[in-house]
Every structure is written in structure tokens, then in C-alpha cells.
Amino acid sequence: MLKVTGTVGASGKYLVSGSAICHGHGCLKMVFENKTSGTNLSLHAGLISEFNSGAQALRLSDSGGPGFAFLVFADVQTLAGKFLYVMRDVGTGDAVFELQVE
């Protein structure tokens, strides 16, 4: 299991993966949680150009408030060639999130 903790800052977005997801077969299990009250975040998979422009590509999960963790199952073939990133949907302050990937 891999756990990533990050902060969505002034830009309103956070790039989770440094490279595109590889082609393959299988399923990724992810748990996504927003740790900051007063904000809502969303987890996306998309092209790096979509991340750079702030586009909301393939939405994998929304966040609730702190204490709500959302389980996501995603087919690797669907995500192949895409990057994972988090965007702030509600609020203006920095928002801390946690993403666990298996």
C-alpha cells in the first residue's frame, strides 16, 4: 500500500503522480479523504495538459468533510496514460488530503 498526503494550495490543484499510469490489467483500490474542514476536494485522472489548465477530467471521487473516506475502484486500462491529481472544488484555503493506493 502507498499513502500520499498532500496540500492543495493557492493554485487549487495538486499533482499526485509524477508520471502517467502504465498500461496493464487489474484494478486499483484507492481511499481518498479530505482532512480540512470548509473545503471539498475531488480526485481526477487526466492528461497533464488537463491538469495544467485546471480541467476536471475523469472524476474518480469527491471528498466529504474530514472523517469521511471514500473507497474508489478503478480499472487500470481506463487510467492508462493519465495522471492522478486532486482539485479544490469548495473553499479558498489550503486543504490537506490523504490518498491510499493498493
C-alpha positions as a Markdown table, in Angstrom:
| # | Residue | x | y | z |
|---|---|---|---|---|
| 1 | Met | 0.0 | 0.0 | 0.0 |
| 2 | Leu | 1.2 | 3.5 | -0.8 |
| 3 | Lys | -0.1 | 6.5 | 1.2 |
| 4 | Val | 0.2 | 10.1 | -0.2 |
| 5 | Thr | -0.5 | 13.1 | 2.0 |
| 6 | Gly | -0.6 | 16.4 | 0.2 |
| 7 | Thr | -1.8 | 20.0 | 0.4 |
| 8 | Val | -3.9 | 21.7 | -2.3 |
| 9 | Gly | -2.6 | 25.3 | -2.0 |
| 10 | Ala | -3.3 | 28.6 | -3.8 |
| 11 | Ser | -3.3 | 27.0 | -7.3 |
| 12 | Gly | -6.3 | 24.9 | -6.3 |
| 13 | Lys | -4.7 | 21.7 | -7.6 |
| 14 | Tyr | -2.1 | 19.1 | -6.6 |
| 15 | Leu | -0.4 | 16.6 | -9.0 |
| 16 | Val | -0.3 | 13.2 | -7.3 |
| 17 | Ser | 1.5 | 11.1 | -9.9 |
| 18 | Gly | 4.8 | 12.2 | -11.4 |
| 19 | Ser | 4.3 | 10.0 | -14.4 |
| 20 | Ala | 1.4 | 8.6 | -16.4 |
| 21 | Ile | -0.2 | 5.4 | -15.2 |
| 22 | Cys | 1.2 | 2.4 | -17.2 |
| 23 | His | -0.9 | 0.1 | -19.4 |
| 24 | Gly | -1.8 | -3.1 | -17.8 |
| 25 | His | -4.6 | -5.3 | -16.4 |
| 26 | Gly | -6.1 | -5.1 | -13.0 |
| 27 | Cys | -7.8 | -2.8 | -10.6 |
| 28 | Leu | -6.5 | -0.1 | -8.4 |
| 29 | Lys | -8.1 | 0.3 | -5.0 |
| 30 | Met | -7.8 | 3.8 | -3.6 |
| 31 | Val | -9.1 | 5.5 | -0.5 |
| 32 | Phe | -9.5 | 9.3 | -0.7 |
| 33 | Glu | -10.0 | 11.6 | 2.3 |
| 34 | Asn | -10.1 | 15.4 | 2.7 |
| 35 | Lys | -8.6 | 16.3 | 6.1 |
| 36 | Thr | -9.6 | 20.0 | 6.1 |
| 37 | Ser | -13.0 | 21.4 | 7.1 |
| 38 | Gly | -14.6 | 24.1 | 5.0 |
| 39 | Thr | -13.2 | 22.6 | 1.8 |
| 40 | Asn | -14.2 | 20.0 | -0.8 |
| 41 | Leu | -11.8 | 18.2 | -3.0 |
| 42 | Ser | -12.0 | 15.9 | -6.0 |
| 43 | Leu | -9.7 | 13.2 | -7.3 |
| 44 | His | -9.2 | 13.1 | -11.1 |
| 45 | Ala | -7.3 | 11.1 | -13.7 |
| 46 | Gly | -6.4 | 13.1 | -16.8 |
| 47 | Leu | -3.7 | 14.2 | -19.2 |
| 48 | Ile | -1.0 | 16.6 | -18.0 |
| 49 | Ser | -2.5 | 19.3 | -20.2 |
| 50 | Glu | -5.8 | 18.9 | -18.4 |
| 51 | Phe | -4.1 | 19.2 | -15.0 |
| 52 | Asn | -2.1 | 22.3 | -16.2 |
| 53 | Ser | -5.3 | 24.0 | -17.4 |
| 54 | Gly | -7.3 | 23.1 | -14.3 |
| 55 | Ala | -9.7 | 20.9 | -16.3 |
| 56 | Gln | -11.8 | 18.4 | -14.3 |
| 57 | Ala | -11.1 | 15.3 | -16.4 |
| 58 | Leu | -12.2 | 11.8 | -15.3 |
| 59 | Arg | -13.6 | 12.3 | -11.8 |
| 60 | Leu | -12.7 | 9.3 | -9.6 |
| 61 | Ser | -14.0 | 10.6 | -6.3 |
| 62 | Asp | -15.4 | 13.6 | -4.4 |
| 63 | Ser | -14.5 | 14.3 | -0.8 |
| 64 | Gly | -16.7 | 14.9 | 2.1 |
| 65 | Gly | -15.6 | 16.7 | 5.2 |
| 66 | Pro | -12.9 | 15.5 | 7.5 |
| 67 | Gly | -13.5 | 12.0 | 8.7 |
| 68 | Phe | -15.2 | 10.8 | 5.5 |
| 69 | Ala | -13.0 | 8.4 | 3.5 |
| 70 | Phe | -14.2 | 7.3 | 0.0 |
| 71 | Leu | -13.3 | 4.0 | -1.5 |
| 72 | Val | -12.6 | 4.0 | -5.2 |
| 73 | Phe | -12.1 | 1.1 | -7.6 |
| 74 | Ala | -10.6 | 1.9 | -10.9 |
| 75 | Asp | -9.7 | -0.2 | -13.9 |
| 76 | Val | -6.0 | 0.2 | -14.8 |
| 77 | Gln | -6.9 | 0.1 | -18.6 |
| 78 | Thr | -9.2 | 3.1 | -18.1 |
| 79 | Leu | -6.5 | 5.1 | -16.3 |
| 80 | Ala | -3.6 | 4.2 | -18.6 |
| 81 | Gly | -1.7 | 7.2 | -19.9 |
| 82 | Lys | -3.3 | 9.5 | -17.4 |
| 83 | Phe | -2.0 | 11.3 | -14.3 |
| 84 | Leu | -3.7 | 11.4 | -10.9 |
| 85 | Tyr | -4.4 | 14.8 | -9.4 |
| 86 | Val | -6.6 | 16.5 | -6.8 |
| 87 | Met | -8.5 | 19.7 | -7.2 |
| 88 | Arg | -10.3 | 22.0 | -4.7 |
| 89 | Asp | -14.0 | 22.4 | -5.5 |
| 90 | Val | -15.1 | 24.4 | -2.5 |
| 91 | Gly | -13.3 | 26.8 | -0.2 |
| 92 | Thr | -10.3 | 29.0 | -0.7 |
| 93 | Gly | -7.8 | 27.9 | 2.0 |
| 94 | Asp | -5.2 | 25.3 | 1.8 |
| 95 | Ala | -6.7 | 21.8 | 2.0 |
| 96 | Val | -4.9 | 18.7 | 3.2 |
| 97 | Phe | -5.8 | 15.3 | 1.8 |
| 98 | Glu | -4.8 | 11.7 | 2.1 |
| 99 | Leu | -4.8 | 9.1 | -0.7 |
| 100 | Gln | -4.1 | 5.5 | -0.2 |
| 101 | Val | -3.4 | 3.3 | -3.2 |
| 102 | Glu | -3.2 | -0.5 | -3.4 |
